[in-house]
Amino acid sequence: MNEQATITTFYEKDHDRLDELFKTFQRLKRSDFAKAKAAFQEFKVGLQRHIVWEEDLLFPLWEVKTGISQGGPTMVMRNEHRQIGQLLESLHEKVTADNPETDQEEQWLMSILGSHNMKEERVLYPSIDNVASVAEREQVFRNMETIPEDRYNACCSGH
């Protein structure tokens, strides 16, 4: 990462990448389920990794720099992550069973993710960029690469 890399820019791009994978899943699930399943797998693992990055690296940094942890925005984000995880698993069960009837779960997930991502992109990420030094942001990016895959790479074995 270069000196100009910000948390906001990087994480917004990852949100966009994940959104595109999910749209691919939605577009293909009734015409080419094998490709839809592959897109879902990449989406699920990517979203799980994104959440681990936030909870292990970003949120603790923000909490230390601001002194706000209990009852603050990171607590709200963690609670939403639990809801997102439950919906992701509901979708995963249907995808594993080759069941394309996932419209309801998709709608719920997109509803939560939409407001969640907006709060992160408009408030939390810029706040982290404001309170963290360039060196601290660079450390976050380095640490992202050291998180073991088994922390987030739980998806879709056998399909």
DSSP file (Angstrom, degrees, kcal/mol; ACC not computed):
  #  RESIDUE AA STRUCTURE BP1 BP2  ACC     N-H-->O    O-->H-N    N-H-->O    O-->H-N    TCO  KAPPA ALPHA  PHI   PSI    X-CA   Y-CA   Z-CA
    1    1 A M              0   0    0      0, 0.0     2,-0.1     0, 0.0   141,-0.0   0.000 360.0 360.0 360.0 140.9    0.0    0.0    0.0
    2    2 A N    >   -     0   0    0      1,-0.1     3,-1.8   136,-0.0     0, 0.0  -0.369 360.0 -96.5 -88.4 173.8    1.3    3.5   -0.7
    3    3 A E  T 3  S+     0   0    0      1,-0.3    -1,-0.1    -2,-0.1   135,-0.1   0.782 122.1  57.0 -60.4 -27.7    1.3    6.4    1.6
    4    4 A Q  T 3  S+     0   0    0      2,-0.1    -1,-0.3     0, 0.0     2,-0.1   0.554  77.3 120.2 -83.2  -6.7   -1.9    7.7    0.2
    5    5 A A    <   -     0   0    0     -3,-1.8     2,-0.3     4,-0.1     3,-0.1  -0.362  45.3-166.9 -63.0 130.1   -3.9    4.5    0.9
    6    6 A T     >  -     0   0    0      1,-0.1     4,-2.2    -2,-0.1     5,-0.2  -0.838  32.1-125.5-115.6 157.1   -6.8    5.2    3.1
    7    7 A I  H  > S+     0   0    0     -2,-0.3     4,-2.8   118,-0.2     5,-0.4   0.928 112.5  54.4 -60.5 -45.0   -9.0    2.8    5.0
    8    8 A T  H  > S+     0   0    0    117,-0.3     4,-2.3     1,-0.2     5,-0.2   0.937 110.0  44.3 -57.1 -51.0  -12.0    4.5    3.3
    9    9 A T  H  > S+     0   0    0      2,-0.2     4,-2.0     1,-0.2    -1,-0.2   0.937 116.9  44.8 -61.9 -48.6  -10.8    3.9   -0.2
   10   10 A F  H  X S+     0   0    0     -4,-2.2     4,-1.9     1,-0.2    -2,-0.2   0.947 116.8  43.3 -62.7 -49.9   -9.6    0.4    0.3
   11   11 A Y  H  X S+     0   0    0     -4,-2.8     4,-2.3    -5,-0.2    -1,-0.2   0.834 111.1  54.2 -72.1 -31.7  -12.7   -0.8    2.2
   12   12 A E  H  X S+     0   0    0     -4,-2.3     4,-2.4    -5,-0.4    -1,-0.2   0.918 108.4  50.7 -63.5 -42.1  -15.2    0.9   -0.2
   13   13 A K  H  X S+     0   0    0     -4,-2.0     4,-2.5    -5,-0.2    -2,-0.2   0.891 109.3  50.7 -62.3 -38.6  -13.5   -0.9   -3.1
   14   14 A D  H  X S+     0   0    0     -4,-1.9     4,-2.5     2,-0.2    -1,-0.2   0.906 108.3  52.0 -67.2 -39.4  -13.9   -4.2   -1.3
   15   15 A H  H  X S+     0   0    0     -4,-2.3     4,-2.6     2,-0.2    -2,-0.2   0.940 110.9  48.5 -56.6 -46.7  -17.6   -3.4   -0.7
   16   16 A D  H  X S+     0   0    0     -4,-2.4     4,-2.2     2,-0.2    -2,-0.2   0.903 110.6  50.3 -61.8 -42.5  -18.0   -2.8   -4.4
   17   17 A R  H  X S+     0   0    0     -4,-2.5     4,-1.9     1,-0.2    -1,-0.2   0.921 112.4  46.9 -62.1 -44.3  -16.1   -6.0   -5.3
   18   18 A L  H  X S+     0   0    0     -4,-2.5     4,-2.3     1,-0.2    -2,-0.2   0.899 109.4  54.4 -65.4 -40.5  -18.3   -8.0   -3.0
   19   19 A D  H  X S+     0   0    0     -4,-2.6     4,-2.4     1,-0.2    -1,-0.2   0.907 107.9  50.2 -59.1 -42.4  -21.5   -6.3   -4.3
   20   20 A E  H  X S+     0   0    0     -4,-2.2     4,-2.1     1,-0.2    -1,-0.2   0.895 108.9  51.3 -65.4 -40.1  -20.5   -7.3   -7.9
   21   21 A L  H  X S+     0   0    0     -4,-1.9     4,-2.2     2,-0.2    -1,-0.2   0.912 111.0  48.3 -61.8 -41.8  -20.0  -10.9   -6.8
   22   22 A F  H  X S+     0   0    0     -4,-2.3     4,-2.6     1,-0.2    -2,-0.2   0.907 109.7  51.7 -67.3 -40.5  -23.4  -11.1   -5.2
   23   23 A K  H  X S+     0   0    0     -4,-2.4     4,-2.6     2,-0.2    -1,-0.2   0.877 108.1  53.1 -61.6 -37.1  -25.0   -9.5   -8.3
   24   24 A T  H  X S+     0   0    0     -4,-2.1     4,-2.1     2,-0.2    -2,-0.2   0.932 108.8  49.3 -63.1 -45.2  -23.3  -12.2  -10.4
   25   25 A F  H  X S+     0   0    0     -4,-2.2     4,-1.6     1,-0.2    -2,-0.2   0.944 113.2  46.8 -56.6 -48.9  -24.8  -14.9   -8.1
   26   26 A Q  H  < S+     0   0    0     -4,-2.6     4,-0.3     1,-0.2    -2,-0.2   0.898 113.0  48.7 -62.0 -41.4  -28.2  -13.3   -8.4
   27   27 A R  H  < S+     0   0    0     -4,-2.6     3,-0.2     1,-0.2    -1,-0.2   0.848 120.6  34.7 -68.3 -34.4  -28.1  -13.0  -12.2
   28   28 A L  H >X S+     0   0    0     -4,-2.1     4,-3.2    -5,-0.2     3,-1.3   0.558  86.4  96.3 -99.8  -9.0  -26.9  -16.5  -12.8
   29   29 A K  T 3< S+     0   0    0     -4,-1.6    -1,-0.2     1,-0.3     4,-0.2   0.750  94.7  35.8 -62.2 -24.3  -28.7  -18.6  -10.1
   30   30 A R  T 34 S+     0   0    0     -4,-0.3    -1,-0.3    -3,-0.2    -2,-0.1   0.498 127.1  35.8-104.5  -4.4  -31.5  -19.6  -12.4
   31   31 A S  T <4 S+     0   0    0     -3,-1.3    -2,-0.2     1,-0.1     2,-0.2   0.711 133.4  11.7-116.9 -32.0  -29.5  -20.0  -15.6
   32   32 A D     X  +     0   0    0     -4,-3.2     4,-2.4     1,-0.1     3,-0.3  -0.639  62.4 177.3-148.4  82.7  -26.1  -21.3  -14.6
   33   33 A F  H  > S+     0   0    0      1,-0.2     4,-3.0     2,-0.2     5,-0.2   0.814  78.8  59.7 -64.3 -31.0  -26.2  -22.5  -11.1
   34   34 A A  H  > S+     0   0    0      2,-0.2     4,-1.8     1,-0.2    -1,-0.2   0.936 111.2  40.5 -62.7 -44.9  -22.6  -23.8  -11.2
   35   35 A K  H  > S+     0   0    0     -3,-0.3     4,-2.2     2,-0.2    -2,-0.2   0.876 114.8  52.9 -69.9 -37.1  -21.3  -20.3  -12.0
   36   36 A A  H  X S+     0   0    0     -4,-2.4     4,-2.6    -8,-0.3    -2,-0.2   0.922 108.6  50.4 -62.4 -42.7  -23.7  -18.7   -9.6
   37   37 A K  H  X S+     0   0    0     -4,-3.0     4,-2.7     2,-0.2    -2,-0.2   0.893 108.9  51.4 -63.3 -40.5  -22.4  -21.0   -6.8
   38   38 A A  H  X S+     0   0    0     -4,-1.8     4,-2.2     2,-0.2    -1,-0.2   0.912 111.1  48.0 -63.3 -42.0  -18.8  -20.1   -7.6
   39   39 A A  H  X S+     0   0    0     -4,-2.2     4,-2.4     2,-0.2    -2,-0.2   0.903 111.7  50.4 -64.6 -40.7  -19.7  -16.4   -7.4
   40   40 A F  H  X S+     0   0    0     -4,-2.6     4,-3.3     2,-0.2     5,-0.2   0.925 108.5  52.0 -62.9 -43.7  -21.5  -17.0   -4.1
   41   41 A Q  H  X S+     0   0    0     -4,-2.7     4,-2.5     1,-0.2     5,-0.3   0.931 111.8  45.7 -59.1 -46.3  -18.5  -18.9   -2.7
   42   42 A E  H  X S+     0   0    0     -4,-2.2     4,-2.2     1,-0.2    -1,-0.2   0.897 114.7  49.2 -64.5 -39.4  -16.2  -16.1   -3.5
   43   43 A F  H  X S+     0   0    0     -4,-2.4     4,-2.9     2,-0.2     5,-0.2   0.943 112.2  47.3 -62.0 -49.1  -18.7  -13.6   -2.1
   44   44 A K  H  X S+     0   0    0     -4,-3.3     4,-2.5     2,-0.2     5,-0.2   0.940 115.5  43.3 -62.0 -49.8  -19.2  -15.5    1.1
   45   45 A V  H  X S+     0   0    0     -4,-2.5     4,-2.4    -5,-0.2    -1,-0.2   0.915 115.8  50.0 -63.2 -42.0  -15.5  -16.0    1.8
   46   46 A G  H  X S+     0   0    0     -4,-2.2     4,-2.4    -5,-0.3    -2,-0.2   0.897 111.8  46.9 -63.8 -41.3  -14.7  -12.4    0.8
   47   47 A L  H  X S+     0   0    0     -4,-2.9     4,-2.3     2,-0.2    -1,-0.2   0.907 112.0  50.5 -67.8 -41.3  -17.4  -11.0    3.1
   48   48 A Q  H  X S+     0   0    0     -4,-2.5     4,-2.2    -5,-0.2    -2,-0.2   0.909 111.9  48.1 -62.0 -41.5  -16.3  -13.2    6.0
   49   49 A R  H  X S+     0   0    0     -4,-2.4     4,-2.8   103,-0.2    -2,-0.2   0.919 109.6  52.9 -63.7 -43.6  -12.7  -12.0    5.4
   50   50 A H  H  X S+     0   0    0     -4,-2.4     4,-2.2     1,-0.2    -2,-0.2   0.908 109.8  48.3 -57.9 -44.3  -13.9   -8.4    5.3
   51   51 A I  H  X S+     0   0    0     -4,-2.3     4,-2.9     2,-0.2     5,-0.3   0.903 110.6  50.4 -65.6 -42.1  -15.7   -8.8    8.6
   52   52 A V  H  X S+     0   0    0     -4,-2.2     4,-2.9     2,-0.2     5,-0.4   0.931 109.3  52.2 -61.7 -45.0  -12.6  -10.4   10.3
   53   53 A W  H  X>S+     0   0    0     -4,-2.8     4,-2.1     1,-0.2     5,-1.6   0.933 113.7  44.2 -54.8 -46.9  -10.4   -7.5    9.0
   54   54 A E  I  <>S+     0   0    0     -4,-2.2     5,-3.3     3,-0.2    -2,-0.2   0.954 118.3  41.1 -64.6 -49.9  -12.8   -5.0   10.5
   55   55 A E  I  <5S+     0   0    0     -4,-2.9    -2,-0.2     1,-0.2    -1,-0.2   0.835 122.9  38.3 -72.2 -32.6  -13.3   -6.8   13.8
   56   56 A D  I  <5S+     0   0    0     -4,-2.9    -1,-0.2    -5,-0.3    -2,-0.2   0.785 135.5  10.2 -87.2 -28.4   -9.7   -7.8   14.4
   57   57 A L  I  X5S+     0   0    0     -4,-2.1     4,-1.5    -5,-0.4    -3,-0.2   0.793 125.4  40.7-119.4 -54.9   -8.0   -4.7   13.0
   58   58 A L  I  ><S+     0   0    0     -5,-1.6     4,-2.6     2,-0.2     5,-0.2   0.955 113.8  47.5 -71.2 -50.4  -10.1   -1.6   12.3
   59   59 A F  H  ><S+     0   0    0     -5,-3.3     4,-2.8     1,-0.2     5,-0.2   0.928 112.5  48.3 -62.4 -46.4  -12.5   -1.6   15.2
   60   60 A P  H  > S+     0   0    0      0, 0.0     4,-2.4     0, 0.0    -1,-0.2   0.900 111.9  51.2 -60.8 -37.3   -9.8   -2.1   17.9
   61   61 A L  H  X S+     0   0    0     -4,-1.5     4,-2.6     2,-0.2    -2,-0.2   0.947 112.4  45.5 -62.0 -48.0   -7.7    0.7   16.3
   62   62 A W  H  X S+     0   0    0     -4,-2.6     4,-2.3     1,-0.2     6,-0.4   0.915 112.8  51.0 -61.8 -43.1  -10.7    3.1   16.3
   63   63 A E  H  X S+     0   0    0     -4,-2.8     4,-2.3    -5,-0.2     5,-0.3   0.903 112.7  45.4 -63.3 -41.8  -11.6    2.1   19.9
   64   64 A V  H  < S+     0   0    0     -4,-2.4    -1,-0.2    -5,-0.2    -2,-0.2   0.928 115.3  46.9 -66.1 -44.9   -8.1    2.7   21.1
   65   65 A K  H  < S+     0   0    0     -4,-2.6    -2,-0.2    -5,-0.2    -1,-0.2   0.822 125.0  30.0 -69.8 -30.8   -7.7    6.0   19.3
   66   66 A T  H  < S-     0   0    0     -4,-2.3    -1,-0.2    -5,-0.2    -2,-0.2   0.670  95.0-130.8-102.1 -19.9  -11.1    7.4   20.4
   67   67 A G     <  +     0   0    0     -4,-2.3     2,-0.6    -5,-0.3    -3,-0.2   0.587  69.3 123.0  77.1   9.6  -11.5    5.7   23.8
   68   68 A I        +     0   0    0     -6,-0.4    -1,-0.2    -5,-0.3    -2,-0.2  -0.914  15.0 124.0-109.6 117.1  -15.0    4.6   22.7
   69   69 A S    >   +     0   0    0     -2,-0.6     3,-1.3     1,-0.3     2,-0.4   0.539  53.3  68.9-131.7 -59.7  -15.8    0.9   22.8
   70   70 A Q  T 3  S-     0   0    0      1,-0.3    -1,-0.3     4,-0.1     4,-0.0  -0.521 120.9  -2.6 -71.4 123.5  -18.9    0.0   24.9
   71   71 A G  T 3  S+     0   0    0     -2,-0.4    -1,-0.3     1,-0.2    -3,-0.0   0.495 107.3 121.2  78.7   3.0  -22.1    1.3   23.3
   72   72 A G  S X> S-     0   0    0     -3,-1.3     4,-1.4     1,-0.0     3,-0.7  -0.169  82.7 -82.4 -90.5-173.5  -20.2    3.0   20.5
   73   73 A P  H 3> S+     0   0    0      0, 0.0     4,-2.5     0, 0.0     5,-0.2   0.803 124.5  59.5 -63.2 -30.9  -20.5    2.5   16.7
   74   74 A T  H 3> S+     0   0    0      2,-0.2     4,-2.4     1,-0.2     5,-0.2   0.851 102.5  53.7 -69.1 -30.2  -18.2   -0.5   16.6
   75   75 A M  H <> S+     0   0    0     -3,-0.7     4,-2.2    -6,-0.4    -1,-0.2   0.921 109.9  47.9 -65.2 -42.7  -20.6   -2.4   19.0
   76   76 A V  H  X S+     0   0    0     -4,-1.4     4,-2.4     2,-0.2    -2,-0.2   0.924 111.8  50.2 -61.1 -45.1  -23.4   -1.6   16.5
   77   77 A M  H  X S+     0   0    0     -4,-2.5     4,-2.3     1,-0.2    -2,-0.2   0.897 109.3  51.0 -62.8 -40.8  -21.3   -2.8   13.6
   78   78 A R  H  X S+     0   0    0     -4,-2.4     4,-1.7     2,-0.2    -1,-0.2   0.913 109.6  50.2 -64.1 -41.5  -20.4   -6.0   15.4
   79   79 A N  H  X S+     0   0    0     -4,-2.2     4,-1.7     1,-0.2    -2,-0.2   0.916 111.2  48.6 -62.1 -42.3  -24.1   -6.7   16.1
   80   80 A E  H  X S+     0   0    0     -4,-2.4     4,-2.8     1,-0.2    -1,-0.2   0.876 105.8  58.3 -65.3 -36.1  -24.9   -6.1   12.5
   81   81 A H  H  X S+     0   0    0     -4,-2.3     4,-2.6     1,-0.2    -1,-0.2   0.889 103.8  52.5 -59.3 -38.4  -22.1   -8.5   11.5
   82   82 A R  H  X S+     0   0    0     -4,-1.7     4,-2.0     2,-0.2    -1,-0.2   0.925 110.9  46.6 -63.7 -42.9  -23.8  -11.2   13.6
   83   83 A Q  H  X S+     0   0    0     -4,-1.7     4,-2.3     2,-0.2    -2,-0.2   0.919 112.4  50.2 -63.5 -43.5  -27.1  -10.6   11.6
   84   84 A I  H  X S+     0   0    0     -4,-2.8     4,-2.6     1,-0.2    -2,-0.2   0.918 109.4  52.1 -60.2 -44.2  -25.2  -10.6    8.3
   85   85 A G  H  X S+     0   0    0     -4,-2.6     4,-2.0     1,-0.2    -1,-0.2   0.889 108.4  50.3 -60.9 -41.1  -23.5  -13.9    9.3
   86   86 A Q  H  X S+     0   0    0     -4,-2.0     4,-1.9     2,-0.2    -1,-0.2   0.921 113.1  45.5 -64.2 -43.7  -26.8  -15.6   10.1
   87   87 A L  H  X S+     0   0    0     -4,-2.3     4,-2.4     1,-0.2    -2,-0.2   0.888 110.3  54.4 -66.8 -38.0  -28.3  -14.5    6.8
   88   88 A L  H  X S+     0   0    0     -4,-2.6     4,-2.5     1,-0.2    -1,-0.2   0.893 108.6  49.0 -61.8 -39.9  -25.2  -15.5    4.9
   89   89 A E  H  X S+     0   0    0     -4,-2.0     4,-2.3     2,-0.2    -1,-0.2   0.869 108.2  53.6 -69.2 -36.2  -25.5  -19.0    6.4
   90   90 A S  H  X S+     0   0    0     -4,-1.9     4,-1.4     2,-0.2    -2,-0.2   0.926 112.4  44.8 -61.8 -43.7  -29.2  -19.3    5.5
   91   91 A L  H  X S+     0   0    0     -4,-2.4     4,-2.7     1,-0.2    -2,-0.2   0.924 110.3  55.0 -63.5 -44.1  -28.2  -18.5    1.9
   92   92 A H  H  X S+     0   0    0     -4,-2.5     4,-2.9     1,-0.2     5,-0.2   0.882 103.1  55.8 -58.9 -40.6  -25.3  -20.9    2.1
   93   93 A E  H  X S+     0   0    0     -4,-2.3     4,-1.4     1,-0.2    -1,-0.2   0.918 111.4  43.7 -59.0 -43.5  -27.6  -23.7    3.1
   94   94 A K  H  <>S+     0   0    0     -4,-1.4     5,-3.0     2,-0.2    -2,-0.2   0.906 113.4  50.1 -70.2 -40.9  -29.7  -23.2    0.1
   95   95 A V  H ><5S+     0   0    0     -4,-2.7     3,-1.8     1,-0.2    -2,-0.2   0.913 108.9  52.8 -63.1 -41.6  -26.8  -22.8   -2.3
   96   96 A T  H 3<5S+     0   0    0     -4,-2.9    -1,-0.2     1,-0.3    -2,-0.2   0.853 109.4  49.4 -60.8 -34.7  -25.3  -26.0   -0.9
   97   97 A A  T 3<5S-     0   0    0     -4,-1.4    -1,-0.3    -5,-0.2    -2,-0.2   0.286 116.9-116.0 -86.7  10.2  -28.6  -27.8   -1.6
   98   98 A D  T < 5 +     0   0    0     -3,-1.8    -3,-0.2     1,-0.2    -2,-0.1   0.850  65.6 149.9  56.0  37.0  -28.6  -26.4   -5.2
   99   99 A N      < -     0   0    0     -5,-3.0    -1,-0.2    -6,-0.1    -2,-0.1  -0.892  31.9-171.8-104.1 111.1  -31.7  -24.4   -4.3
  100  100 A P        +     0   0    0      0, 0.0     2,-2.3     0, 0.0     3,-0.2   0.485  59.1 104.6 -80.4  -0.9  -32.0  -21.1   -6.3
  101  101 A E        +     0   0    0      1,-0.2     4,-0.1    -7,-0.1     3,-0.1  -0.467  39.5 121.1 -82.0  73.0  -35.0  -20.0   -4.2
  102  102 A T     >  +     0   0    0     -2,-2.3     4,-2.8     1,-0.1     5,-0.2   0.183  25.2 115.5-119.1  13.5  -33.1  -17.5   -2.2
  103  103 A D  H  > S+     0   0    0      1,-0.2     4,-2.4     2,-0.2     5,-0.2   0.884  78.0  48.3 -57.6 -42.8  -34.9  -14.3   -3.0
  104  104 A Q  H  > S+     0   0    0      2,-0.2     4,-2.2     1,-0.2    -1,-0.2   0.938 113.8  45.6 -65.4 -46.8  -36.1  -13.7    0.5
  105  105 A E  H  > S+     0   0    0      1,-0.2     4,-2.7     2,-0.2    -1,-0.2   0.898 112.8  52.2 -62.4 -40.3  -32.8  -14.3    2.1
  106  106 A E  H  X S+     0   0    0     -4,-2.8     4,-3.0     2,-0.2     5,-0.2   0.922 108.7  50.2 -60.9 -44.7  -31.1  -12.1   -0.5
  107  107 A Q  H  X S+     0   0    0     -4,-2.4     4,-1.9    -5,-0.2    -2,-0.2   0.922 112.8  46.0 -61.8 -44.8  -33.5   -9.2    0.1
  108  108 A W  H  X S+     0   0    0     -4,-2.2     4,-2.2     2,-0.2     5,-0.2   0.930 114.4  48.1 -63.2 -46.0  -32.9   -9.4    3.9
  109  109 A L  H  X S+     0   0    0     -4,-2.7     4,-3.1     1,-0.2     5,-0.2   0.926 112.3  48.0 -62.4 -45.4  -29.1   -9.6    3.4
  110  110 A M  H  X S+     0   0    0     -4,-3.0     4,-2.4     1,-0.2    -1,-0.2   0.846 109.4  54.7 -66.2 -32.7  -29.1   -6.7    1.0
  111  111 A S  H  X S+     0   0    0     -4,-1.9     4,-1.5    -5,-0.2    -1,-0.2   0.947 114.6  38.5 -64.5 -48.3  -31.2   -4.6    3.3
  112  112 A I  H  X S+     0   0    0     -4,-2.2     4,-2.5     1,-0.2    -2,-0.2   0.933 117.8  49.4 -68.2 -46.0  -28.9   -5.0    6.2
  113  113 A L  H  X S+     0   0    0     -4,-3.1     4,-3.2    -5,-0.2     5,-0.3   0.886 106.8  56.9 -62.6 -38.4  -25.7   -4.8    4.1
  114  114 A G  H  X S+     0   0    0     -4,-2.4     4,-1.7    -5,-0.2    -1,-0.2   0.947 114.4  35.7 -59.5 -50.5  -26.9   -1.6    2.4
  115  115 A S  H  X S+     0   0    0     -4,-1.5     4,-2.1     2,-0.2    -1,-0.2   0.878 118.1  53.4 -71.9 -36.0  -27.4    0.4    5.6
  116  116 A H  H  X S+     0   0    0     -4,-2.5     4,-2.2    -5,-0.2    -2,-0.2   0.948 110.6  45.4 -62.0 -50.4  -24.4   -1.2    7.3
  117  117 A N  H  X S+     0   0    0     -4,-3.2     4,-3.1     1,-0.2     5,-0.2   0.873 110.2  54.9 -63.8 -36.8  -22.0   -0.4    4.4
  118  118 A M  H  X S+     0   0    0     -4,-1.7     4,-2.6    -5,-0.3     5,-0.3   0.925 108.2  48.6 -63.1 -43.6  -23.4    3.2    4.2
  119  119 A K  H  X>S+     0   0    0     -4,-2.1     4,-1.9     1,-0.2     5,-1.8   0.907 114.9  45.8 -62.7 -40.9  -22.6    3.7    7.9
  120  120 A E  I  <>S+     0   0    0     -4,-2.2     5,-3.1     3,-0.2    -2,-0.2   0.948 116.7  43.3 -65.9 -47.5  -19.1    2.4    7.5
  121  121 A E  I  <5S+     0   0    0     -4,-3.1    -2,-0.2     1,-0.2    -1,-0.2   0.840 122.7  36.0 -70.8 -34.2  -18.4    4.3    4.3
  122  122 A R  I  <5S+     0   0    0     -4,-2.6    -1,-0.2    -5,-0.2    -2,-0.2   0.748 136.5   7.5 -91.2 -24.9  -19.8    7.7    5.5
  123  123 A V  I  X5S+     0   0    0     -4,-1.9     4,-2.0    -5,-0.3    -3,-0.2   0.742 123.6  41.8-122.1 -62.2  -18.9    7.6    9.2
  124  124 A L  I  ><S+     0   0    0     -5,-1.8     4,-2.6     2,-0.2     5,-0.2   0.941 114.1  45.2 -67.9 -51.9  -16.7    4.9   10.5
  125  125 A Y  H  ><S+     0   0    0     -5,-3.1     4,-2.6     1,-0.2  -117,-0.3   0.942 115.6  46.7 -60.4 -48.5  -14.0    4.5    7.8
  126  126 A P  H  > S+     0   0    0      0, 0.0     4,-2.0     0, 0.0    -1,-0.2   0.890 112.0  52.8 -60.0 -35.4  -13.5    8.3    7.4
  127  127 A S  H  X S+     0   0    0     -4,-2.0     4,-2.0     2,-0.2    -2,-0.2   0.916 108.8  48.7 -64.0 -42.5  -13.3    8.6   11.2
  128  128 A I  H  X S+     0   0    0     -4,-2.6     4,-2.2     1,-0.2    -1,-0.2   0.926 110.4  51.5 -62.8 -43.8  -10.6    5.9   11.3
  129  129 A D  H  < S+     0   0    0     -4,-2.6    -1,-0.2     1,-0.2    -2,-0.2   0.867 111.0  49.8 -59.7 -35.4   -8.7    7.7    8.6
  130  130 A N  H  < S+     0   0    0     -4,-2.0    -1,-0.2    -5,-0.2    -2,-0.2   0.850 117.6  36.7 -72.8 -35.1   -8.9   10.9   10.7
  131  131 A V  H  < S+     0   0    0     -4,-2.0     2,-0.3    -5,-0.1    -2,-0.2   0.688 105.5  76.8 -93.6 -18.0   -7.7    9.4   13.9
  132  132 A A  S  < S-     0   0    0     -4,-2.2     2,-0.1    -5,-0.2   -70,-0.0  -0.719  75.5-129.1 -96.9 142.0   -5.1    7.0   12.6
  133  133 A S     >  -     0   0    0     -2,-0.3     4,-2.4     1,-0.1     5,-0.2  -0.317  30.8-104.3 -76.0 167.6   -1.7    8.1   11.4
  134  134 A V  H  > S+     0   0    0      1,-0.2     4,-2.8     2,-0.2     5,-0.2   0.920 124.6  52.2 -57.3 -44.2   -0.3    7.0    8.0
  135  135 A A  H  > S+     0   0    0      1,-0.2     4,-2.0     2,-0.2    -1,-0.2   0.884 108.6  49.8 -62.3 -38.7    1.9    4.5    9.8
  136  136 A E  H  > S+     0   0    0      2,-0.2     4,-2.0     1,-0.2    -1,-0.2   0.903 111.4  48.4 -67.8 -40.5   -1.1    3.0   11.7
  137  137 A R  H  X S+     0   0    0     -4,-2.4     4,-2.2     2,-0.2    -2,-0.2   0.930 110.7  51.0 -64.3 -43.6   -3.1    2.7    8.5
  138  138 A E  H  X S+     0   0    0     -4,-2.8     4,-2.2     1,-0.2    -2,-0.2   0.878 108.0  53.4 -60.9 -36.6   -0.1    1.0    6.8
  139  139 A Q  H  X S+     0   0    0     -4,-2.0     4,-3.0     2,-0.2    -1,-0.2   0.892 105.7  53.6 -65.1 -39.2    0.1   -1.4    9.7
  140  140 A V  H  X S+     0   0    0     -4,-2.0     4,-2.0     1,-0.2    -2,-0.2   0.946 109.3  48.4 -58.3 -47.6   -3.5   -2.3    9.3
  141  141 A F  H  X S+     0   0    0     -4,-2.2     4,-0.8     1,-0.2    -2,-0.2   0.889 113.3  47.2 -63.5 -38.5   -2.9   -3.2    5.6
  142  142 A R  H >< S+     0   0    0     -4,-2.2     3,-0.8     1,-0.2     4,-0.4   0.928 111.4  50.9 -65.7 -44.3    0.1   -5.3    6.6
  143  143 A N  H >X S+     0   0    0     -4,-3.0     3,-1.2     1,-0.2     4,-0.6   0.808  98.6  66.0 -65.6 -29.2   -1.8   -7.1    9.3
  144  144 A M  H >< S+     0   0    0     -4,-2.0     3,-0.8     1,-0.3    -1,-0.2   0.867  99.3  53.6 -57.9 -35.5   -4.6   -7.9    7.0
  145  145 A E  T << S+     0   0    0     -3,-0.8    -1,-0.3    -4,-0.8    -2,-0.2   0.636 103.8  56.4 -75.8 -14.0   -2.2  -10.1    5.1
  146  146 A T  T <4 S+     0   0    0     -3,-1.2    -1,-0.2    -4,-0.4    -2,-0.2   0.504  74.7 111.0 -98.5  -4.7   -1.2  -12.1    8.2
  147  147 A I  S << S-     0   0    0     -3,-0.8     5,-0.1    -4,-0.6   -94,-0.0  -0.573  77.2-113.2 -72.9 125.2   -4.7  -13.2    9.3
  148  148 A P    >   -     0   0    0      0, 0.0     3,-2.0     0, 0.0     4,-0.3  -0.284  16.2-127.7 -61.4 139.7   -4.9  -17.0    8.7
  149  149 A E  G >> S+     0   0    0      1,-0.3     4,-3.0     2,-0.2     3,-2.0   0.808 104.0  70.1 -57.8 -31.6   -7.3  -18.1    6.0
  150  150 A D  G 34 S+     0   0    0      1,-0.3    -1,-0.3     2,-0.2    -3,-0.0   0.652  86.0  69.8 -66.5 -10.7   -9.1  -20.5    8.4
  151  151 A R  G <4 S+     0   0    0     -3,-2.0    -1,-0.3     1,-0.1    -2,-0.2   0.757 124.4   4.2 -72.1 -24.6  -10.5  -17.5   10.2
  152  152 A Y  T <4 S+     0   0    0     -3,-2.0     2,-1.4    -4,-0.3  -103,-0.2   0.495 103.0  94.2-137.5 -11.0  -12.7  -16.7    7.3
  153  153 A N     <  +     0   0    0     -4,-3.0     2,-0.9    -5,-0.1  -108,-0.1  -0.263  48.0 131.1 -91.2  52.0  -12.4  -19.3    4.6
  154  154 A A        +     0   0    0     -2,-1.4     2,-0.3  -110,-0.1  -106,-0.1  -0.837  35.7 111.9-105.4  97.8  -15.4  -21.4    5.7
  155  155 A C        -     0   0    0     -2,-0.9  -114,-0.0  -110,-0.0    -3,-0.0  -0.926  66.7 -13.8-164.4 138.7  -17.5  -22.1    2.7
  156  156 A C    >   -     0   0    0     -2,-0.3     3,-1.8     1,-0.2     2,-0.1   0.617  56.4-177.8  60.8  28.6  -18.8  -24.6    0.4
  157  157 A S  T 3  S+     0   0    0      1,-0.3    -1,-0.2     2,-0.2    -3,-0.0  -0.407  74.1  22.3 -62.5 138.8  -16.6  -27.6    0.9
  158  158 A G  T 3         0   0    0     -2,-0.1    -1,-0.3     1,-0.0    -2,-0.1   0.563 360.0 360.0  82.0   8.4  -17.6  -30.3   -1.5
  159  159 A H    <         0   0    0     -3,-1.8    -2,-0.2  -122,-0.0    -3,-0.1   0.376 360.0 360.0-144.6 360.0  -19.2  -28.1   -4.1
